[in-house]
């Protein structure tokens, strides 16, 4: 089943086709990409602390790299963090603020 969602876009753009999916936990959701992540499961798995300020892709990038504390984050340079799949430039100001709040900085 394909579901079309109207999204505010520029003139002459087409709606994105979305497919209904069901995650292993039984949540149903629509997605237009190949991303297998269930939005409902992501909401339930959202951690506290500095990771909660990040987008889901950025948070998963850090978690996949084993970075779950600010002390661990401080051992990396900004350039190294940006190389992680899912991490974007918009997350850096949030990470810098979190580090500075604990008297830490990115590695130079």
MOPAC internal coordinates of N, CA, C and O (Angstrom, degrees):
PM7 1SCF
backbone

  N    0.0000 0     0.00 0     0.00 0    0    0    0
  C    1.4508 1     0.00 0     0.00 0    1    0    0
  C    1.5185 1   108.47 1     0.00 0    2    1    0
  O    1.2310 1   120.20 1   -49.96 1    3    2    1
  N    1.3094 1   117.23 1   130.04 1    3    2    1
  C    1.4522 1   121.70 1   177.94 1    5    3    2
  C    1.5170 1   108.63 1  -110.19 1    6    5    3
  O    1.2310 1   120.78 1   -44.13 1    7    6    5
  N    1.3079 1   116.11 1   135.87 1    7    6    5
  C    1.4473 1   122.96 1  -177.13 1    9    7    6
  C    1.5157 1   107.60 1  -122.20 1   10    9    7
  O    1.2310 1   119.71 1   -49.63 1   11   10    9
  N    1.3210 1   118.16 1   130.37 1   11   10    9
  C    1.4502 1   120.91 1  -179.63 1   13   11   10
  C    1.5133 1   109.55 1  -101.77 1   14   13   11
  O    1.2310 1   121.47 1   -50.50 1   15   14   13
  N    1.3222 1   114.79 1   129.50 1   15   14   13
  C    1.4541 1   120.98 1  -179.09 1   17   15   14
  C    1.5179 1   108.38 1  -109.71 1   18   17   15
  O    1.2310 1   120.64 1   -47.98 1   19   18   17
  N    1.3004 1   116.38 1   132.02 1   19   18   17
  C    1.4546 1   120.86 1   177.45 1   21   19   18
  C    1.5176 1   108.31 1   -82.96 1   22   21   19
  O    1.2310 1   121.01 1   -56.12 1   23   22   21
  N    1.3021 1   115.68 1   123.88 1   23   22   21
  C    1.4576 1   121.65 1  -179.97 1   25   23   22
  C    1.5240 1   107.76 1  -122.70 1   26   25   23
  O    1.2310 1   120.39 1   -41.07 1   27   26   25
  N    1.3279 1   116.87 1   138.93 1   27   26   25
  C    1.4570 1   119.88 1   178.16 1   29   27   26
  C    1.5102 1   108.50 1   -66.57 1   30   29   27
  O    1.2310 1   121.02 1   -68.13 1   31   30   29
  N    1.3113 1   115.65 1   111.87 1   31   30   29
  C    1.4570 1   121.46 1  -179.53 1   33   31   30
  C    1.5186 1   108.64 1  -138.79 1   34   33   31
  O    1.2310 1   121.08 1    -2.82 1   35   34   33
  N    1.2986 1   115.54 1   177.18 1   35   34   33
  C    1.4569 1   120.59 1   177.38 1   37   35   34
  C    1.5192 1   110.70 1   -65.82 1   38   37   35
  O    1.2310 1   121.21 1   -15.25 1   39   38   37
  N    1.3117 1   115.29 1   164.75 1   39   38   37
  C    1.4644 1   120.74 1   177.38 1   41   39   38
  C    1.5270 1   110.11 1   -57.25 1   42   41   39
  O    1.2310 1   121.18 1   -28.03 1   43   42   41
  N    1.3000 1   115.34 1   151.97 1   43   42   41
  C    1.4653 1   124.05 1   175.31 1   45   43   42
  C    1.5175 1   114.21 1    67.13 1   46   45   43
  O    1.2310 1   119.16 1  -165.20 1   47   46   45
  N    1.3127 1   119.21 1    14.80 1   47   46   45
  C    1.4604 1   119.49 1   176.51 1   49   47   46
  C    1.5259 1   108.61 1   -95.64 1   50   49   47
  O    1.2310 1   121.00 1   -24.72 1   51   50   49
  N    1.2974 1   115.68 1   155.28 1   51   50   49
  C    1.4531 1   120.50 1  -177.44 1   53   51   50
  C    1.5225 1   110.04 1   -99.54 1   54   53   51
  O    1.2310 1   120.82 1   -26.25 1   55   54   53
  N    1.3226 1   116.04 1   153.75 1   55   54   53
  C    1.4610 1   120.94 1   175.59 1   57   55   54
  C    1.5206 1   108.48 1   -69.91 1   58   57   55
  O    1.2310 1   120.65 1   -29.48 1   59   58   57
  N    1.3050 1   116.36 1   150.52 1   59   58   57
  C    1.4568 1   121.45 1  -179.54 1   61   59   58
  C    1.5180 1   110.40 1   -84.12 1   62   61   59
  O    1.2310 1   119.67 1   -52.55 1   63   62   61
  N    1.3391 1   118.24 1   127.45 1   63   62   61
  C    1.4661 1   118.76 1   176.83 1   65   63   62
  C    1.5280 1   109.68 1   -72.88 1   66   65   63
  O    1.2310 1   120.73 1   -45.73 1   67   66   65
  N    1.3061 1   116.20 1   134.27 1   67   66   65
  C    1.4560 1   120.36 1  -179.62 1   69   67   66
  C    1.5209 1   109.54 1  -125.10 1   70   69   67
  O    1.2310 1   121.39 1   -33.53 1   71   70   69
  N    1.3269 1   114.95 1   146.47 1   71   70   69
  C    1.4568 1   119.76 1   179.51 1   73   71   70
  C    1.5206 1   109.74 1  -112.83 1   74   73   71
  O    1.2310 1   121.43 1   -35.95 1   75   74   73
  N    1.3230 1   114.87 1   144.05 1   75   74   73
  C    1.4532 1   120.94 1   177.40 1   77   75   74
  C    1.5242 1   108.40 1   -77.44 1   78   77   75
  O    1.2310 1   120.72 1   -50.49 1   79   78   77
  N    1.3214 1   116.23 1   129.51 1   79   78   77
  C    1.4626 1   121.69 1  -179.80 1   81   79   78
  C    1.5189 1   109.43 1  -127.63 1   82   81   79
  O    1.2310 1   121.24 1   -21.28 1   83   82   81
  N    1.3163 1   115.23 1   158.72 1   83   82   81
  C    1.4588 1   122.07 1   175.54 1   85   83   82
  C    1.5207 1   107.80 1  -128.95 1   86   85   83
  O    1.2310 1   120.49 1   -54.22 1   87   86   85
  N    1.3268 1   116.67 1   125.78 1   87   86   85
  C    1.4646 1   120.38 1  -179.91 1   89   87   86
  C    1.5335 1   109.40 1   -81.44 1   90   89   87
  O    1.2310 1   119.82 1   -11.37 1   91   90   89
  N    1.3461 1   117.95 1   168.63 1   91   90   89
  C    1.4661 1   120.79 1   178.77 1   93   91   90
  C    1.5341 1   113.74 1   -58.60 1   94   93   91
  O    1.2310 1   120.06 1   158.65 1   95   94   93
  N    1.3420 1   117.50 1   -21.35 1   95   94   93
  C    1.4626 1   121.20 1   178.93 1   97   95   94
  C    1.5261 1   112.54 1   -88.87 1   98   97   95
  O    1.2310 1   120.17 1  -178.66 1   99   98   97
  N    1.3420 1   117.27 1     1.34 1   99   98   97
  C    1.4528 1   121.34 1   176.65 1  101   99   98
  C    1.5190 1   116.15 1    91.70 1  102  101   99
  O    1.2310 1   119.67 1  -179.03 1  103  102  101
  N    1.3453 1   118.23 1     0.97 1  103  102  101
  C    1.4620 1   120.47 1   178.32 1  105  103  102
  C    1.5251 1   109.25 1   -74.69 1  106  105  103
  O    1.2310 1   120.53 1   -42.98 1  107  106  105
  N    1.3314 1   116.59 1   137.02 1  107  106  105
  C    1.4567 1   120.48 1   176.22 1  109  107  106
  C    1.5188 1   108.52 1  -105.86 1  110  109  107
  O    1.2310 1   120.84 1   -41.44 1  111  110  109
  N    1.3380 1   116.00 1   138.56 1  111  110  109
  C    1.4515 1   122.15 1  -177.96 1  113  111  110
  C    1.5208 1   109.43 1  -155.57 1  114  113  111
  O    1.2310 1   120.96 1   -19.74 1  115  114  113
  N    1.3373 1   115.78 1   160.26 1  115  114  113
  C    1.4614 1   121.52 1   177.76 1  117  115  114
  C    1.5211 1   109.43 1  -105.16 1  118  117  115
  O    1.2310 1   120.41 1   -41.19 1  119  118  117
  N    1.3303 1   116.83 1   138.81 1  119  118  117
  C    1.4660 1   122.70 1   178.04 1  121  119  118
  C    1.5191 1   109.17 1  -139.71 1  122  121  119
  O    1.2310 1   120.57 1   -35.61 1  123  122  121
  N    1.3289 1   116.52 1   144.39 1  123  122  121
  C    1.4578 1   120.92 1   175.87 1  125  123  122
  C    1.5253 1   111.17 1  -106.35 1  126  125  123
  O    1.2310 1   120.06 1   172.45 1  127  126  125
  N    1.3158 1   117.49 1    -7.55 1  127  126  125
  C    1.4617 1   120.83 1  -179.38 1  129  127  126
  C    1.5261 1   110.33 1  -108.64 1  130  129  127
  O    1.2310 1   121.16 1    -1.64 1  131  130  129
  N    1.3243 1   115.39 1   178.36 1  131  130  129
  C    1.4635 1   120.94 1   177.48 1  133  131  130
  C    1.5260 1   112.17 1   -82.38 1  134  133  131
  O    1.2310 1   120.08 1   176.63 1  135  134  133
  N    1.3189 1   117.46 1    -3.37 1  135  134  133
  C    1.4579 1   121.97 1  -177.68 1  137  135  134
  C    1.5299 1   110.32 1   -59.08 1  138  137  135
  O    1.2310 1   120.03 1   -56.26 1  139  138  137
  N    1.3370 1   117.54 1   123.74 1  139  138  137
  C    1.4571 1   120.13 1  -177.18 1  141  139  138
  C    1.5256 1   114.66 1   -86.43 1  142  141  139
  O    1.2310 1   119.74 1  -177.77 1  143  142  141
  N    1.3192 1   118.10 1     2.23 1  143  142  141
  C    1.4585 1   121.53 1  -173.47 1  145  143  142
  C    1.5286 1   111.09 1   -76.05 1  146  145  143
  O    1.2310 1   120.99 1   -51.35 1  147  146  145
  N    1.3158 1   115.71 1   128.65 1  147  146  145
  C    1.4611 1   122.79 1   177.45 1  149  147  146
  C    1.5306 1   108.48 1   -82.05 1  150  149  147
  O    1.2310 1   119.44 1   -56.03 1  151  150  149
  N    1.3363 1   118.68 1   123.97 1  151  150  149
  C    1.4631 1   120.47 1  -179.42 1  153  151  150
  C    1.5299 1   113.44 1   -60.36 1  154  153  151
  O    1.2310 1   119.99 1   143.66 1  155  154  153
  N    1.3236 1   117.63 1   -36.34 1  155  154  153
  C    1.4612 1   120.58 1  -179.48 1  157  155  154
  C    1.5281 1   110.93 1   -68.11 1  158  157  155
  O    1.2310 1   120.36 1   137.50 1  159  158  157
  N    1.3317 1   116.91 1   -42.50 1  159  158  157
  C    1.4690 1   120.24 1   177.30 1  161  159  158
  C    1.5216 1   110.66 1   -63.39 1  162  161  159
  O    1.2310 1   120.25 1   142.29 1  163  162  161
  N    1.3375 1   117.12 1   -37.71 1  163  162  161
  C    1.4596 1   121.38 1   178.95 1  165  163  162
  C    1.5241 1   110.56 1   -62.38 1  166  165  163
  O    1.2310 1   120.05 1   138.58 1  167  166  165
  N    1.3295 1   117.52 1   -41.42 1  167  166  165
  C    1.4675 1   120.75 1   178.36 1  169  167  166
  C    1.5202 1   110.59 1   -61.80 1  170  169  167
  O    1.2310 1   120.41 1   139.21 1  171  170  169
  N    1.3186 1   116.82 1   -40.79 1  171  170  169
  C    1.4627 1   121.46 1  -177.89 1  173  171  170
  C    1.5289 1   111.82 1   -72.44 1  174  173  171
  O    1.2310 1   120.07 1   152.79 1  175  174  173
  N    1.3293 1   117.47 1   -27.21 1  175  174  173
  C    1.4618 1   121.46 1  -177.13 1  177  175  174
  C    1.5213 1   113.27 1   -93.38 1  178  177  175
  O    1.2310 1   120.03 1  -179.00 1  179  178  177
  N    1.3267 1   117.54 1     1.00 1  179  178  177
  C    1.4629 1   120.29 1  -176.06 1  181  179  178
  C    1.5289 1   110.40 1   -64.05 1  182  181  179
  O    1.2310 1   120.34 1   -56.76 1  183  182  181
  N    1.3214 1   116.96 1   123.24 1  183  182  181
  C    1.4623 1   120.59 1  -177.23 1  185  183  182
  C    1.5346 1   111.89 1   -81.86 1  186  185  183
  O    1.2310 1   121.15 1    -5.29 1  187  186  185
  N    1.2956 1   115.40 1   174.71 1  187  186  185
  C    1.4538 1   121.02 1   174.64 1  189  187  186
  C    1.5196 1   109.64 1   -93.49 1  190  189  187
  O    1.2310 1   120.24 1    10.77 1  191  190  189
  N    1.2971 1   117.15 1  -169.23 1  191  190  189
  C    1.4552 1   121.77 1   177.20 1  193  191  190
  C    1.5124 1   113.27 1    69.91 1  194  193  191
  O    1.2310 1   120.91 1    21.36 1  195  194  193
  N    1.3215 1   115.87 1  -158.64 1  195  194  193
  C    1.4585 1   120.44 1  -174.81 1  197  195  194
  C    1.5213 1   112.64 1   -64.82 1  198  197  195
  O    1.2310 1   119.72 1   151.87 1  199  198  197
  N    1.3296 1   118.15 1   -28.13 1  199  198  197
  C    1.4587 1   120.38 1   179.92 1  201  199  198
  C    1.5269 1   111.82 1   -65.06 1  202  201  199
  O    1.2310 1   119.93 1   152.74 1  203  202  201
  N    1.3183 1   117.74 1   -27.26 1  203  202  201
  C    1.4615 1   120.86 1  -178.22 1  205  203  202
  C    1.5234 1   112.50 1   -70.68 1  206  205  203
  O    1.2310 1   119.66 1   164.37 1  207  206  205
  N    1.3261 1   118.26 1   -15.63 1  207  206  205
  C    1.4642 1   121.04 1   179.21 1  209  207  206
  C    1.5197 1   112.17 1   -83.67 1  210  209  207
  O    1.2310 1   120.34 1   168.74 1  211  210  209
  N    1.3197 1   116.95 1   -11.26 1  211  210  209
  C    1.4672 1   121.53 1  -174.83 1  213  211  210
  C    1.5206 1   112.60 1   -93.87 1  214  213  211
  O    1.2310 1   121.37 1   -20.43 1  215  214  213
  N    1.3209 1   114.99 1   159.57 1  215  214  213
  C    1.4624 1   120.12 1   172.69 1  217  215  214
  C    1.5248 1   108.21 1   -66.79 1  218  217  215
  O    1.2310 1   120.67 1   -20.36 1  219  218  217
  N    1.3245 1   116.32 1   159.64 1  219  218  217
  C    1.4650 1   120.29 1  -179.43 1  221  219  218
  C    1.5327 1   112.30 1   -58.88 1  222  221  219
  O    1.2310 1   118.53 1   135.79 1  223  222  221
  N    1.3601 1   120.40 1   -44.21 1  223  222  221
  C    1.4643 1   118.98 1   178.98 1  225  223  222
  C    1.5343 1   113.00 1   -62.44 1  226  225  223
  O    1.2310 1   120.72 1   140.05 1  227  226  225
  N    1.3385 1   116.23 1   -39.95 1  227  226  225
  C    1.4721 1   119.61 1   179.47 1  229  227  226
  C    1.5247 1   110.49 1   -67.39 1  230  229  227
  O    1.2310 1   120.63 1   138.52 1  231  230  229
  N    1.3278 1   116.40 1   -41.48 1  231  230  229
  C    1.4713 1   120.20 1   178.78 1  233  231  230
  C    1.5221 1   110.78 1   -62.38 1  234  233  231
  O    1.2310 1   120.56 1   134.97 1  235  234  233
  N    1.3358 1   116.53 1   -45.03 1  235  234  233
  C    1.4691 1   119.69 1   179.05 1  237  235  234
  C    1.5195 1   111.73 1   -64.24 1  238  237  235
  O    1.2310 1   120.28 1   145.13 1  239  238  237
  N    1.3396 1   117.07 1   -34.87 1  239  238  237
  C    1.4637 1   120.30 1   178.40 1  241  239  238
  C    1.5244 1   110.54 1   -60.69 1  242  241  239
  O    1.2310 1   120.59 1   134.66 1  243  242  241
  N    1.3299 1   116.47 1   -45.34 1  243  242  241
  C    1.4647 1   120.09 1   179.26 1  245  243  242
  C    1.5266 1   110.99 1   -67.77 1  246  245  243
  O    1.2310 1   120.47 1   135.53 1  247  246  245
  N    1.3204 1   116.71 1   -44.47 1  247  246  245
  C    1.4698 1   119.88 1  -179.15 1  249  247  246
  C    1.5227 1   111.34 1   -62.58 1  250  249  247
  O    1.2310 1   120.01 1   140.04 1  251  250  249
  N    1.3305 1   117.59 1   -39.96 1  251  250  249
  C    1.4645 1   121.88 1   178.97 1  253  251  250
  C    1.5287 1   110.85 1   -63.80 1  254  253  251
  O    1.2310 1   120.91 1   146.38 1  255  254  253
  N    1.3391 1   115.87 1   -33.62 1  255  254  253
  C    1.4656 1   120.64 1   177.89 1  257  255  254
  C    1.5266 1   112.12 1   -82.32 1  258  257  255
  O    1.2310 1   120.24 1   179.39 1  259  258  257
  N    1.3304 1   117.14 1    -0.61 1  259  258  257
  C    1.4666 1   120.41 1   179.23 1  261  259  258
  C    1.5142 1   113.83 1    81.13 1  262  261  259
  O    1.2310 1   120.33 1  -162.01 1  263  262  261
  N    1.3205 1   116.97 1    17.99 1  263  262  261
  C    1.4649 1   121.87 1  -178.72 1  265  263  262
  C    1.5228 1   108.15 1  -100.33 1  266  265  263
  O    1.2310 1   120.65 1   -77.21 1  267  266  265
  N    1.3210 1   116.36 1   102.79 1  267  266  265
  C    1.4627 1   120.53 1  -178.00 1  269  267  266
  C    1.5249 1   112.83 1  -123.90 1  270  269  267
  O    1.2310 1   120.34 1   176.23 1  271  270  269
  N    1.3272 1   116.95 1    -3.77 1  271  270  269
  C    1.4661 1   120.28 1   178.09 1  273  271  270
  C    1.5268 1   109.39 1  -128.67 1  274  273  271
  O    1.2310 1   120.91 1   -21.15 1  275  274  273
  N    1.3205 1   115.86 1   158.85 1  275  274  273
  C    1.4652 1   119.92 1   177.49 1  277  275  274
  C    1.5217 1   111.40 1   -66.85 1  278  277  275
  O    1.2310 1   120.53 1   148.62 1  279  278  277
  N    1.3231 1   116.59 1   -31.38 1  279  278  277
  C    1.4646 1   119.67 1   177.79 1  281  279  278
  C    1.5350 1   110.62 1   -63.98 1  282  281  279
  O    1.2310 1   120.67 1   140.49 1  283  282  281
  N    1.3150 1   116.32 1   -39.51 1  283  282  281
  C    1.4696 1   120.05 1   176.34 1  285  283  282
  C    1.5227 1   110.53 1   -67.97 1  286  285  283
  O    1.2310 1   120.26 1   137.88 1  287  286  285
  N    1.3340 1   117.10 1   -42.12 1  287  286  285
  C    1.4573 1   121.89 1  -179.83 1  289  287  286
  C    1.5272 1   111.33 1   -60.00 1  290  289  287
  O    1.2310 1   120.33 1   142.65 1  291  290  289
  N    1.3262 1   116.97 1   -37.35 1  291  290  289
  C    1.4650 1   121.97 1  -177.77 1  293  291  290
  C    1.5277 1   112.95 1   -66.65 1  294  293  291
  O    1.2310 1   119.88 1   167.72 1  295  294  293
  N    1.3151 1   117.84 1   -12.28 1  295  294  293
  C    1.4759 1   120.29 1   178.78 1  297  295  294
  C    1.5260 1   111.92 1   -86.81 1  298  297  295
  O    1.2310 1   120.27 1  -179.47 1  299  298  297
  N    1.3350 1   117.09 1     0.53 1  299  298  297
  C    1.4670 1   122.80 1  -179.56 1  301  299  298
  C    1.5218 1   110.47 1  -114.31 1  302  301  299
  O    1.2310 1   120.49 1   -28.25 1  303  302  301
  N    1.3294 1   116.67 1   151.75 1  303  302  301
  C    1.4638 1   121.24 1   173.00 1  305  303  302
  C    1.5327 1   108.31 1   -86.09 1  306  305  303
  O    1.2310 1   120.48 1   -17.61 1  307  306  305
  N    1.3180 1   116.69 1   162.39 1  307  306  305
  C    1.4651 1   120.71 1   177.10 1  309  307  306
  C    1.5282 1   109.92 1   -59.94 1  310  309  307
  O    1.2310 1   120.86 1   140.73 1  311  310  309
  N    1.3079 1   115.97 1   -39.27 1  311  310  309
  C    1.4667 1   120.87 1  -179.53 1  313  311  310
  C    1.5279 1   110.97 1   -61.81 1  314  313  311
  O    1.2310 1   120.37 1   139.19 1  315  314  313
  N    1.3214 1   116.89 1   -40.81 1  315  314  313
  C    1.4706 1   120.91 1   178.65 1  317  315  314
  C    1.5330 1   110.95 1   -65.94 1  318  317  315
  O    1.2310 1   120.71 1   140.25 1  319  318  317
  N    1.3260 1   116.26 1   -39.75 1  319  318  317
  C    1.4648 1   120.35 1  -179.58 1  321  319  318
  C    1.5320 1   109.96 1   -66.39 1  322  321  319
  O    1.2310 1   120.01 1   138.99 1  323  322  321
  N    1.3260 1   117.58 1   -41.01 1  323  322  321
  C    1.4618 1   120.58 1  -179.61 1  325  323  322
  C    1.5276 1   112.99 1   -65.94 1  326  325  323
  O    1.2310 1   120.08 1   159.53 1  327  326  325
  N    1.3069 1   117.46 1   -20.47 1  327  326  325
  C    1.4664 1   120.70 1   178.30 1  329  327  326
  C    1.5248 1   112.53 1   -75.84 1  330  329  327
  O    1.2310 1   120.21 1   165.02 1  331  330  329
  N    1.3276 1   117.20 1   -14.98 1  331  330  329
  C    1.4647 1   120.54 1  -179.26 1  333  331  330
  C    1.5200 1   109.67 1   -70.34 1  334  333  331
  O    1.2310 1   120.61 1   -45.55 1  335  334  333
  N    1.3154 1   116.44 1   134.45 1  335  334  333
  C    1.4565 1   121.62 1   179.35 1  337  335  334
  C    1.5257 1   109.85 1   -63.62 1  338  337  335
  O    1.2310 1   120.78 1   -57.50 1  339  338  337
  N    1.3311 1   116.12 1   122.50 1  339  338  337
  C    1.4608 1   121.18 1  -179.50 1  341  339  338
  C    1.5158 1   113.42 1   104.75 1  342  341  339
  O    1.2310 1   120.43 1   166.88 1  343  342  341
  N    1.3288 1   116.78 1   -13.12 1  343  342  341
  C    1.4607 1   120.64 1  -178.71 1  345  343  342
  C    1.5223 1   109.11 1   -92.55 1  346  345  343
  O    1.2310 1   120.68 1   -50.26 1  347  346  345
  N    1.3325 1   116.30 1   129.74 1  347  346  345
  C    1.4605 1   120.63 1   179.00 1  349  347  346
  C    1.5141 1   111.60 1  -120.50 1  350  349  347
  O    1.2310 1   121.38 1   -11.42 1  351  350  349
  N    1.3261 1   114.96 1   168.58 1  351  350  349
  C    1.4655 1   121.19 1  -178.50 1  353  351  350
  C    1.5303 1   112.87 1   -62.04 1  354  353  351
  O    1.2310 1   120.08 1   152.22 1  355  354  353
  N    1.3129 1   117.46 1   -27.78 1  355  354  353
  C    1.4698 1   120.58 1  -179.17 1  357  355  354
  C    1.5252 1   112.33 1   -65.73 1  358  357  355
  O    1.2310 1   120.32 1   158.13 1  359  358  357
  N    1.3235 1   117.00 1   -21.87 1  359  358  357
  C    1.4640 1   120.61 1  -179.32 1  361  359  358
  C    1.5236 1   112.52 1   -82.02 1  362  361  359
  O    1.2310 1   120.14 1   158.04 1  363  362  361
  N    1.3199 1   117.34 1   -21.96 1  363  362  361
  C    1.4692 1   119.40 1  -176.34 1  365  363  362
  C    1.5263 1   114.24 1   -59.82 1  366  365  363
  O    1.2310 1   118.59 1   134.72 1  367  366  365
  N    1.3336 1   120.30 1   -45.28 1  367  366  365
  C    1.4764 1   118.39 1   178.14 1  369  367  366
  C    1.5272 1   112.84 1   -59.67 1  370  369  367
  O    1.2310 1   120.61 1   143.07 1  371  370  369
  N    1.3238 1   116.44 1   -36.93 1  371  370  369
  C    1.4682 1   119.77 1   177.78 1  373  371  370
  C    1.5254 1   110.87 1   -65.39 1  374  373  371
  O    1.2310 1   120.67 1   138.93 1  375  374  373
  N    1.3192 1   116.32 1   -41.07 1  375  374  373
  C    1.4707 1   120.52 1   179.34 1  377  375  374
  C    1.5241 1   111.13 1   -68.41 1  378  377  375
  O    1.2310 1   120.35 1   138.30 1  379  378  377
  N    1.3402 1   116.93 1   -41.70 1  379  378  377
  C    1.4760 1   120.20 1   178.11 1  381  379  378
  C    1.5288 1   110.66 1   -60.12 1  382  381  379
  O    1.2310 1   120.43 1   135.65 1  383  382  381
  N    1.3286 1   116.79 1   -44.35 1  383  382  381
  C    1.4679 1   121.41 1   179.88 1  385  383  382
  C    1.5228 1   110.89 1   -61.82 1  386  385  383
  O    1.2310 1   120.75 1   136.31 1  387  386  385
  N    1.3261 1   116.17 1   -43.69 1  387  386  385
  C    1.4698 1   120.07 1   179.19 1  389  387  386
  C    1.5251 1   110.74 1   -63.40 1  390  389  387
  O    1.2310 1   120.40 1   136.63 1  391  390  389
  N    1.3144 1   116.83 1   -43.37 1  391  390  389
  C    1.4713 1   120.53 1   179.10 1  393  391  390
  C    1.5285 1   110.57 1   -62.93 1  394  393  391
  O    1.2310 1   120.14 1   132.19 1  395  394  393
  N    1.3189 1   117.34 1   -47.81 1  395  394  393
  C    1.4691 1   121.14 1  -178.40 1  397  395  394
  C    1.5237 1   111.92 1   -62.40 1  398  397  395
  O    1.2310 1   120.78 1   148.09 1  399  398  397
  N    1.3170 1   116.12 1   -31.91 1  399  398  397
  C    1.4663 1   120.36 1   177.72 1  401  399  398
  C    1.5183 1   112.64 1   -63.57 1  402  401  399
  O    1.2310 1   120.76 1   158.01 1  403  402  401
  N    1.3173 1   116.15 1   -21.99 1  403  402  401
  C    1.4712 1   121.41 1   177.48 1  405  403  402
  C    1.5145 1   112.46 1  -107.48 1  406  405  403
  O    1.2310 1   120.92 1  -169.09 1  407  406  405
  N    1.3484 1   115.84 1    10.91 1  407  406  405
  C    1.4718 1   120.45 1   179.97 1  409  407  406
  C    1.5279 1   112.99 1    73.15 1  410  409  407
  O    1.2310 1   120.28 1  -153.66 1  411  410  409
  N    1.3209 1   117.08 1    26.34 1  411  410  409
  C    1.4607 1   122.29 1  -178.06 1  413  411  410
  C    1.5275 1   109.75 1  -117.68 1  414  413  411
  O    1.2310 1   120.93 1   -13.78 1  415  414  413
  N    1.3299 1   115.82 1   166.22 1  415  414  413
  C    1.4582 1   122.83 1   176.53 1  417  415  414
  C    1.5187 1   108.94 1  -144.62 1  418  417  415
  O    1.2310 1   121.11 1   -15.16 1  419  418  417
  N    1.3347 1   115.49 1   164.84 1  419  418  417
  C    1.4520 1   119.30 1   172.15 1  421  419  418
  C    1.5204 1   109.47 1   -66.46 1  422  421  419
  O    1.2310 1   120.73 1   -27.10 1  423  422  421
  N    1.3211 1   116.21 1   152.90 1  423  422  421
  C    1.4674 1   122.47 1   175.57 1  425  423  422
  C    1.5320 1   107.80 1   -65.16 1  426  425  423
  O    1.2310 1   120.06 1   -38.33 1  427  426  425
  N    1.2965 1   117.48 1   141.67 1  427  426  425
  C    1.4732 1   121.07 1   178.49 1  429  427  426
  C    1.4943 1   112.30 1   -85.93 1  430  429  427
  O    1.2310 1   120.10 1   180.00 1  431  430  429

